[in-house]
Amino acid sequence: MSLMPAPGNRRPLVSPALFDFWAGRLNPLWTWDQPRARLLDRRQEGSEAVTLTLQANRHWRGCVAGQHIELGVEIDGRRLRRHYSPTVLGGGRFEITVKRMGGGRVSTYLADQAAPGEIFQLGQAFGDMVVRPDDSEPLLLLAAGSGITPMRALLRERAARGAGAETTLMYWSRKREALCFEAELQAMTAAPGIRVRHWITGEGAPRIDALADDVLAEAGTQKVLACGPGGFVQAARSRVGGLARHFQAEAFSASAPVGGEDGEVEVELARSGRRLRLPRALSLLEGLEAQGLKPRHGCRMGICNTCACQRQSGATRHLPSGERHDEPASVRLCVHAPSTDLVLDL
């Protein structure tokens, strides 16, 4: 019997919730329209991370190298969500690499407890730190810590293309034993135009100020992509951003605000009519949450755009770069702070 509506009917014969309830008892990946993934395998990746191989159901639309996905994990009856950058393997399979974080509830669970066969909720891919398949311009990839995961996907794509497009990966780690994908990355250097360099920085934060003059000189003809902790991305932007032909970066942790501003401003929420006093030193998301509000948000890194809304008037400051914006436009609450009185479409 077909579960779809007969011609002229507007509703299916079975509700999606009821279908998911019964179909899930036969196969947890069978859903009406919800993307899900099953954990197939796990392996240690360096001394601090684990790579998980997952199989998605047919509702997942796939991922472009460099993008992110949201993974929903159930721990002690509570659904938690985190964002990861997958490497697509084909046939609906993909890998994510999870670094154990001190006190990190989800990272610790995924790295140490999640067992093959477990089912996770899965979000569709997002993010624009990607390279077009037909793009053959020189590419410089800068990665530190977990920032290697999207760069691995981008490098695999370029190596598989075999077109000889000049691509250099520079990868910083505090300890050699913590390097991820070391053998795989080295093997990719056999492809034309692929170069990989590792930098071991000791127990201090990953440093980018050790870039040689010849690398900086080449940046003027390259597209430069950087990913890592906030401080690393901030340093990359300062060191390379002004020299590169094109520079794009994503941080997976907050960086120190550039050009912090003191005091408070008045923020009007146009749709609700509320007026609030918010600190200029905090992101709009943090300021609104401190007032007891719960705006929609996702990655808290300025990537997924879940928290984006329209700035109708006033000026905001982009926290990672310190740039000020005052034209009516979309603003991401998690990475923008108020500089002047604002009107937001919230």
Wavefront OBJ file of the C-alpha trace (Angstrom):
o trace
v 0.000 0.000 0.000
v 1.305 3.406 -0.920
v 1.867 5.844 1.918
v 1.729 8.826 -0.414
v -1.491 10.809 -0.917
v -3.881 9.846 -3.690
v -4.192 12.325 -6.570
v -5.950 15.439 -5.365
v -5.312 14.713 -1.664
v -3.105 17.143 0.171
v -1.950 14.965 3.072
v -0.205 11.558 3.126
v -2.059 8.521 4.408
v 0.438 8.172 7.264
v 1.913 11.076 9.204
v 5.699 11.496 9.036
v 5.926 11.078 12.822
v 4.010 7.794 12.719
v 6.097 6.540 9.793
v 9.325 7.366 11.642
v 8.036 5.615 14.782
v 7.286 2.277 13.096
v 9.907 2.308 10.333
v 12.587 3.099 12.894
v 11.893 -0.205 14.588
v 12.900 -2.016 11.428
v 15.818 0.232 10.525
v 16.723 3.403 12.459
v 17.911 5.028 9.207
v 14.430 4.763 7.674
v 12.720 8.120 8.171
v 10.146 10.153 6.290
v 12.466 13.072 5.611
v 14.993 13.334 8.471
v 18.732 12.946 7.699
v 20.391 10.444 10.018
v 23.696 8.597 10.115
v 24.898 5.288 11.563
v 28.344 4.917 13.132
v 30.234 2.229 11.190
v 33.771 2.358 12.538
v 36.221 4.332 14.645
v 39.983 4.661 14.716
v 42.497 6.594 16.764
v 43.808 9.684 14.964
v 47.030 10.916 16.507
v 47.205 11.029 20.286
v 44.242 13.343 20.909
v 41.531 12.563 18.359
v 39.349 9.819 16.920
v 38.043 9.506 13.353
v 34.499 8.167 13.023
v 33.171 6.645 9.799
v 29.420 7.107 9.331
v 26.770 6.020 6.832
v 24.077 8.579 6.046
v 20.547 7.770 4.930
v 19.095 8.946 1.630
v 17.815 12.239 3.068
v 21.325 13.648 3.500
v 22.224 15.673 0.424
v 25.984 15.280 0.748
v 28.747 17.759 1.400
v 31.304 19.827 -0.495
v 34.893 19.698 0.777
v 35.402 22.426 3.377
v 31.784 22.555 4.574
v 30.364 21.611 7.985
v 27.494 19.510 9.302
v 25.578 19.443 12.576
v 25.610 16.130 14.447
v 22.889 15.450 17.012
v 24.041 13.177 19.850
v 21.848 11.771 22.641
v 23.662 11.544 25.984
v 21.791 10.552 29.153
v 18.463 11.349 27.508
v 19.504 14.817 26.392
v 19.974 15.778 22.727
v 23.169 17.773 22.168
v 24.412 19.227 18.878
v 27.920 19.938 17.666
v 29.423 20.905 14.309
v 32.081 18.971 12.413
v 33.756 19.165 9.027
v 33.296 15.853 7.175
v 35.382 14.152 4.541
v 33.092 12.454 2.030
v 34.071 8.892 1.070
v 31.265 8.094 -1.380
v 28.108 6.002 -1.267
v 26.658 8.140 1.528
v 29.648 7.436 3.772
v 31.742 10.157 5.379
v 34.240 10.676 8.183
v 34.467 13.209 10.987
v 37.437 13.641 13.311
v 36.721 14.508 16.945
v 39.361 15.906 19.259
v 38.946 15.155 22.962
v 38.342 18.446 24.760
v 38.830 18.760 28.506
v 35.335 18.891 29.999
v 33.787 18.491 26.547
v 30.725 16.301 27.060
v 30.093 15.519 23.385
v 33.721 15.216 22.276
v 34.520 12.859 25.154
v 31.453 10.723 24.407
v 32.174 10.479 20.683
v 35.870 9.811 21.204
v 35.563 7.233 23.989
v 32.045 5.781 24.225
v 30.038 5.928 20.989
v 29.770 2.386 19.606
v 29.385 1.132 16.027
v 25.700 0.917 15.154
v 24.730 4.064 17.071
v 22.420 6.451 15.190
v 22.909 10.224 15.090
v 20.730 13.011 13.825
v 22.355 14.766 10.898
v 22.077 18.286 9.534
v 22.524 19.327 5.926
v 25.917 20.771 4.984
v 26.639 24.480 5.304
v 29.583 26.852 4.957
v 31.267 28.667 2.099
v 34.968 27.916 2.665
v 34.982 25.776 -0.469
v 36.872 25.608 -3.752
v 35.049 25.101 -7.055
v 35.914 21.810 -8.814
v 37.082 23.732 -11.894
v 39.206 26.179 -9.856
v 42.883 25.629 -10.672
v 44.373 28.763 -9.083
v 47.214 28.339 -6.539
v 45.900 27.545 -3.065
v 47.550 27.956 0.345
v 45.876 26.107 3.233
v 46.755 27.107 6.811
v 45.574 24.762 9.569
v 46.103 24.358 13.304
v 44.656 21.778 15.675
v 41.220 20.548 14.599
v 41.335 23.033 11.736
v 43.073 20.298 9.748
v 39.757 18.480 9.109
v 38.307 20.780 6.398
v 41.791 21.234 4.934
v 42.216 17.455 4.640
v 38.980 17.292 2.634
v 40.089 20.149 0.367
v 43.529 18.619 -0.175
v 42.044 15.187 -0.968
v 39.806 16.778 -3.563
v 42.715 18.578 -5.226
v 44.976 15.508 -5.132
v 42.236 13.299 -6.618
v 41.702 15.772 -9.440
v 45.296 15.228 -10.558
v 45.320 18.435 -12.564
v 48.545 19.718 -11.026
v 46.938 22.759 -9.400
v 49.519 24.227 -6.993
v 48.287 23.512 -3.457
v 50.319 23.976 -0.273
v 49.134 22.837 3.165
v 50.857 24.255 6.242
v 49.786 22.448 9.404
v 50.627 23.552 12.958
v 50.476 21.248 16.008
v 51.798 21.576 19.519
v 53.134 17.988 19.544
v 54.169 15.678 16.717
v 52.207 12.775 18.196
v 49.030 14.885 18.014
v 49.257 15.312 14.221
v 46.226 13.907 12.388
v 46.309 12.154 8.995
v 50.118 12.398 8.888
v 50.669 9.368 6.615
v 47.704 10.245 4.390
v 48.820 13.845 3.951
v 52.344 12.740 3.104
v 51.007 10.245 0.540
v 49.069 13.022 -1.174
v 52.305 14.871 -1.949
v 52.848 12.274 -4.700
v 50.118 14.065 -6.677
v 51.340 16.861 -8.977
v 51.461 20.289 -7.325
v 50.701 19.119 -3.755
v 53.011 20.224 -0.929
v 52.637 19.627 2.829
v 54.644 21.231 5.638
v 54.296 20.560 9.378
v 55.162 22.986 12.156
v 55.584 21.650 15.721
v 55.302 24.557 18.121
v 55.833 23.014 21.559
v 53.506 23.606 24.450
v 52.633 27.193 23.514
v 49.674 28.159 21.335
v 50.131 27.387 17.615
v 52.147 30.176 16.029
v 51.976 31.463 12.513
v 54.631 34.161 12.817
v 57.236 31.597 11.713
v 56.064 31.801 8.102
v 59.050 32.286 5.859
v 59.396 35.339 3.646
v 59.172 33.216 0.501
v 55.778 31.871 1.608
v 54.515 35.365 2.302
v 55.778 36.563 -1.057
v 53.827 33.808 -2.836
v 50.625 34.663 -0.951
v 50.032 37.611 -3.275
v 49.229 35.211 -6.104
v 47.324 32.650 -4.026
v 43.933 32.048 -2.524
v 44.589 31.541 1.203
v 42.241 29.586 3.476
v 42.864 29.347 7.222
v 41.159 27.278 9.926
v 42.004 26.665 13.569
v 41.558 28.162 17.046
v 40.456 31.774 17.236
v 43.896 33.071 18.138
v 45.496 31.222 15.224
v 42.947 32.577 12.742
v 43.386 36.089 14.110
v 47.168 35.793 13.685
v 46.757 34.386 10.163
v 44.503 37.279 9.214
v 47.040 39.755 10.560
v 50.098 38.048 9.041
v 48.769 36.923 5.660
v 45.351 38.483 5.113
v 46.597 41.765 3.703
v 49.080 40.054 1.354
v 46.900 37.315 -0.137
v 45.077 37.671 -3.425
v 42.062 36.278 -1.578
v 41.850 35.421 2.145
v 39.131 33.443 3.939
v 39.146 32.004 7.441
v 37.027 30.061 9.906
v 37.689 29.741 13.640
v 36.326 26.906 15.772
v 36.885 28.776 19.033
v 36.495 32.387 20.034
v 39.411 34.730 19.465
v 40.256 37.739 21.554
v 38.118 40.652 20.343
v 39.994 43.143 18.178
v 39.701 46.744 19.310
v 37.328 46.055 22.212
v 34.795 48.755 23.035
v 33.489 49.695 26.482
v 30.082 50.770 27.690
v 26.553 49.873 26.657
v 24.180 50.740 23.834
v 20.428 50.496 23.363
v 19.274 47.655 21.113
v 15.686 47.671 19.853
v 14.136 44.378 18.761
v 11.765 45.584 16.047
v 9.378 42.619 15.914
v 8.877 42.256 19.659
v 9.178 45.967 20.463
v 11.625 45.326 23.300
v 14.444 47.753 24.105
v 17.520 46.439 25.896
v 20.843 47.778 27.149
v 23.609 45.512 25.837
v 27.401 45.684 26.425
v 29.548 46.663 23.466
v 32.274 44.209 24.511
v 30.130 41.076 24.012
v 28.621 39.516 20.924
v 24.968 40.286 20.333
v 24.159 36.635 20.987
v 25.894 36.677 24.380
v 24.270 39.979 25.269
v 20.781 38.768 24.383
v 21.278 35.486 26.239
v 22.387 37.417 29.329
v 18.997 39.172 29.180
v 17.216 35.818 29.295
v 16.431 35.666 25.564
v 17.078 32.607 23.406
v 17.728 33.668 19.805
v 18.080 30.898 17.238
v 21.734 29.930 16.823
v 23.886 27.033 15.743
v 27.657 26.914 15.455
v 28.482 30.095 17.445
v 31.382 30.544 14.987
v 29.765 32.739 12.316
v 29.566 29.896 9.793
v 26.091 28.363 9.742
v 24.068 31.638 9.577
v 21.383 30.208 11.883
v 21.578 33.344 14.049
v 21.586 35.817 11.138
v 19.067 38.666 11.204
v 18.689 42.067 9.584
v 20.356 45.134 11.071
v 17.862 47.876 10.239
v 19.936 50.741 11.643
v 23.045 51.374 13.705
v 26.579 49.965 13.573
v 28.063 46.635 14.611
v 31.630 45.368 15.010
v 32.855 42.063 13.583
v 34.610 40.544 16.598
v 37.268 38.422 14.805
v 38.499 41.278 12.604
v 37.379 44.452 14.389
v 35.735 45.760 11.198
v 32.793 48.139 11.696
v 29.619 47.931 9.603
v 26.807 50.472 9.541
v 24.810 49.775 6.365
v 21.454 47.980 6.709
v 22.376 44.338 6.113
v 22.316 40.853 7.573
v 24.277 40.455 10.810
v 25.339 37.236 12.569
v 24.584 37.584 16.257
v 27.368 35.231 17.375
v 30.278 37.149 15.829
v 29.030 40.740 15.809
v 28.917 43.135 18.742
v 26.957 46.386 18.978
v 28.977 49.567 18.409
v 26.108 52.080 18.472
v 22.408 51.999 19.242
v 20.841 49.342 17.012
v 17.538 48.244 15.569
v 17.432 44.503 14.796
v 14.717 42.572 12.998
v 14.054 40.262 15.977
l 1 2 3 4 5 6 7 8 9 10 11 12 13 14 15 16 17 18 19 20 21 22 23 24 25 26 27 28 29 30 31 32 33 34 35 36 37 38 39 40 41 42 43 44 45 46 47 48 49 50 51 52 53 54 55 56 57 58 59 60 61 62 63 64 65 66 67 68 69 70 71 72 73 74 75 76 77 78 79 80 81 82 83 84 85 86 87 88 89 90 91 92 93 94 95 96 97 98 99 100 101 102 103 104 105 106 107 108 109 110 111 112 113 114 115 116 117 118 119 120 121 122 123 124 125 126 127 128 129 130 131 132 133 134 135 136 137 138 139 140 141 142 143 144 145 146 147 148 149 150 151 152 153 154 155 156 157 158 159 160 161 162 163 164 165 166 167 168 169 170 171 172 173 174 175 176 177 178 179 180 181 182 183 184 185 186 187 188 189 190 191 192 193 194 195 196 197 198 199 200 201 202 203 204 205 206 207 208 209 210 211 212 213 214 215 216 217 218 219 220 221 222 223 224 225 226 227 228 229 230 231 232 233 234 235 236 237 238 239 240 241 242 243 244 245 246 247 248 249 250 251 252 253 254 255 256 257 258 259 260 261 262 263 264 265 266 267 268 269 270 271 272 273 274 275 276 277 278 279 280 281 282 283 284 285 286 287 288 289 290 291 292 293 294 295 296 297 298 299 300 301 302 303 304 305 306 307 308 309 310 311 312 313 314 315 316 317 318 319 320 321 322 323 324 325 326 327 328 329 330 331 332 333 334 335 336 337 338 339 340 341 342 343 344 345 346
